[in-house]
Protein backbone atom coordinates (compact mmCIF):
# COMPACT_ATOMS: atom_id res chain seq x y z
CA UNK A 1 0.00 0.00 0.00
CA UNK A 2 1.10 3.54 -0.72
CA UNK A 3 2.47 5.28 2.37
CA UNK A 4 1.48 8.82 1.33
CA UNK A 5 -2.12 9.39 0.33
CA UNK A 6 -3.54 12.69 -0.90
CA UNK A 7 -7.20 13.31 -0.13
CA UNK A 8 -8.39 16.73 -1.22
CA UNK A 9 -5.83 19.23 0.04
CA UNK A 10 -4.52 16.88 2.76
CA UNK A 11 -1.60 14.47 2.52
CA UNK A 12 -1.73 11.60 5.00
CA UNK A 13 1.37 9.56 5.85
CA UNK A 14 0.47 5.95 6.62
CA UNK A 15 4.01 4.61 6.98
CA UNK A 16 3.77 1.60 9.33
CA UNK A 17 5.85 1.45 12.50
CA UNK A 18 6.59 -2.29 12.97
CA UNK A 19 7.44 -2.04 16.68
CA UNK A 20 4.16 -0.30 17.52
CA UNK A 21 0.74 -1.82 18.22
CA UNK A 22 -1.88 0.91 17.57
CA UNK A 23 -4.23 1.00 14.59
CA UNK A 24 -6.49 3.63 13.02
CA UNK A 25 -9.83 2.38 11.70
CA UNK A 26 -13.09 3.46 10.13
CA UNK A 27 -16.31 1.52 10.64
CA UNK A 28 -19.54 2.01 8.74
CA UNK A 29 -22.65 2.09 10.89
CA UNK A 30 -26.08 0.70 10.00
CA UNK A 31 -27.26 4.23 9.09
CA UNK A 32 -24.28 4.50 6.64
CA UNK A 33 -22.47 7.03 8.85
CA UNK A 34 -18.75 6.55 9.42
CA UNK A 35 -16.97 6.34 12.77
CA UNK A 36 -13.20 6.78 13.06
CA UNK A 37 -11.11 5.57 16.00
CA UNK A 38 -7.87 4.07 17.28
CA UNK A 39 -7.28 0.74 19.01
CA UNK A 40 -4.74 -1.94 19.79
CA UNK A 41 -7.14 -4.68 18.61
CA UNK A 42 -9.41 -4.02 15.65
CA UNK A 43 -11.35 -7.27 16.09
CA UNK A 44 -12.07 -6.52 19.77
CA UNK A 45 -13.02 -2.91 19.03
CA UNK A 46 -15.52 -3.84 16.31
CA UNK A 47 -17.07 -6.37 18.70
CA UNK A 48 -17.32 -3.61 21.34
CA UNK A 49 -18.99 -1.25 18.85
CA UNK A 50 -21.48 -4.01 18.02
CA UNK A 51 -22.33 -4.57 21.69
CA UNK A 52 -20.93 -8.11 21.81
CA UNK A 53 -18.57 -7.09 24.62
CA UNK A 54 -18.44 -4.04 26.88
CA UNK A 55 -16.75 -0.82 25.86
CA UNK A 56 -18.19 0.44 22.58
CA UNK A 57 -18.43 4.13 21.74
CA UNK A 58 -21.65 5.96 22.61
CA UNK A 59 -21.96 7.11 18.98
CA UNK A 60 -22.21 3.56 17.64
CA UNK A 61 -24.63 2.27 20.32
CA UNK A 62 -27.69 3.46 18.41
CA UNK A 63 -26.21 2.75 14.97
CA UNK A 64 -25.55 -1.00 15.15
CA UNK A 65 -24.45 -3.13 13.51
CA UNK A 66 -21.15 -1.66 12.39
CA UNK A 67 -18.71 -3.18 9.94
CA UNK A 68 -15.03 -2.49 9.43
CA UNK A 69 -14.49 -0.42 6.29
CA UNK A 70 -10.81 0.53 6.57
CA UNK A 71 -7.83 0.15 8.88
CA UNK A 72 -4.13 0.95 8.86
CA UNK A 73 -1.17 0.37 11.16
CA UNK A 74 0.66 -0.47 13.24
CA UNK A 75 1.62 2.94 14.64
CA UNK A 76 2.74 4.37 17.95
CA UNK A 77 -0.18 5.58 20.06
CA UNK A 78 0.70 9.22 19.45
CA UNK A 79 0.98 8.71 15.68
CA UNK A 80 -2.31 6.79 15.57
CA UNK A 81 -4.06 9.62 17.45
CA UNK A 82 -2.56 12.20 15.08
CA UNK A 83 -3.82 10.27 12.07
CA UNK A 84 -7.24 9.83 13.69
CA UNK A 85 -7.49 13.60 14.17
CA UNK A 86 -6.57 14.20 10.52
CA UNK A 87 -9.11 11.63 9.33
CA UNK A 88 -11.84 13.24 11.43
CA UNK A 89 -11.19 16.51 9.56
CA UNK A 90 -11.99 14.86 6.23
CA UNK A 91 -15.43 15.19 4.70
CA UNK A 92 -17.63 12.12 4.30
CA UNK A 93 -16.80 12.08 0.57
CA UNK A 94 -13.08 12.21 1.29
CA UNK A 95 -13.38 9.34 3.79
CA UNK A 96 -15.29 7.32 1.17
CA UNK A 97 -12.49 8.06 -1.29
CA UNK A 98 -9.90 6.80 1.22
CA UNK A 99 -11.92 3.64 1.90
CA UNK A 100 -12.11 2.90 -1.84
CA UNK A 101 -8.31 3.03 -2.35
C-alpha positions as CSV (number, residue, x, y, z in Angstrom):
1,X,0.0,0.0,0.0
2,X,1.1,3.5,-0.7
3,X,2.5,5.3,2.4
4,X,1.5,8.8,1.3
5,X,-2.1,9.4,0.3
6,X,-3.5,12.7,-0.9
7,X,-7.2,13.3,-0.1
8,X,-8.4,16.7,-1.2
9,X,-5.8,19.2,0.0
10,X,-4.5,16.9,2.8
11,X,-1.6,14.5,2.5
12,X,-1.7,11.6,5.0
13,X,1.4,9.6,5.9
14,X,0.5,6.0,6.6
15,X,4.0,4.6,7.0
16,X,3.8,1.6,9.3
17,X,5.8,1.4,12.5
18,X,6.6,-2.3,13.0
19,X,7.4,-2.0,16.7
20,X,4.2,-0.3,17.5
21,X,0.7,-1.8,18.2
22,X,-1.9,0.9,17.6
23,X,-4.2,1.0,14.6
24,X,-6.5,3.6,13.0
25,X,-9.8,2.4,11.7
26,X,-13.1,3.5,10.1
27,X,-16.3,1.5,10.6
28,X,-19.5,2.0,8.7
29,X,-22.6,2.1,10.9
30,X,-26.1,0.7,10.0
31,X,-27.3,4.2,9.1
32,X,-24.3,4.5,6.6
33,X,-22.5,7.0,8.9
34,X,-18.8,6.6,9.4
35,X,-17.0,6.3,12.8
36,X,-13.2,6.8,13.1
37,X,-11.1,5.6,16.0
38,X,-7.9,4.1,17.3
39,X,-7.3,0.7,19.0
40,X,-4.7,-1.9,19.8
41,X,-7.1,-4.7,18.6
42,X,-9.4,-4.0,15.7
43,X,-11.4,-7.3,16.1
44,X,-12.1,-6.5,19.8
45,X,-13.0,-2.9,19.0
46,X,-15.5,-3.8,16.3
47,X,-17.1,-6.4,18.7
48,X,-17.3,-3.6,21.3
49,X,-19.0,-1.3,18.8
50,X,-21.5,-4.0,18.0
51,X,-22.3,-4.6,21.7
52,X,-20.9,-8.1,21.8
53,X,-18.6,-7.1,24.6
54,X,-18.4,-4.0,26.9
55,X,-16.7,-0.8,25.9
56,X,-18.2,0.4,22.6
57,X,-18.4,4.1,21.7
58,X,-21.6,6.0,22.6
59,X,-22.0,7.1,19.0
60,X,-22.2,3.6,17.6
61,X,-24.6,2.3,20.3
62,X,-27.7,3.5,18.4
63,X,-26.2,2.7,15.0
64,X,-25.6,-1.0,15.2
65,X,-24.5,-3.1,13.5
66,X,-21.2,-1.7,12.4
67,X,-18.7,-3.2,9.9
68,X,-15.0,-2.5,9.4
69,X,-14.5,-0.4,6.3
70,X,-10.8,0.5,6.6
71,X,-7.8,0.1,8.9
72,X,-4.1,1.0,8.9
73,X,-1.2,0.4,11.2
74,X,0.7,-0.5,13.2
75,X,1.6,2.9,14.6
76,X,2.7,4.4,18.0
77,X,-0.2,5.6,20.1
78,X,0.7,9.2,19.4
79,X,1.0,8.7,15.7
80,X,-2.3,6.8,15.6
81,X,-4.1,9.6,17.4
82,X,-2.6,12.2,15.1
83,X,-3.8,10.3,12.1
84,X,-7.2,9.8,13.7
85,X,-7.5,13.6,14.2
86,X,-6.6,14.2,10.5
87,X,-9.1,11.6,9.3
88,X,-11.8,13.2,11.4
89,X,-11.2,16.5,9.6
90,X,-12.0,14.9,6.2
91,X,-15.4,15.2,4.7
92,X,-17.6,12.1,4.3
93,X,-16.8,12.1,0.6
94,X,-13.1,12.2,1.3
95,X,-13.4,9.3,3.8
96,X,-15.3,7.3,1.2
97,X,-12.5,8.1,-1.3
98,X,-9.9,6.8,1.2
99,X,-11.9,3.6,1.9
100,X,-12.1,2.9,-1.8
101,X,-8.3,3.0,-2.3
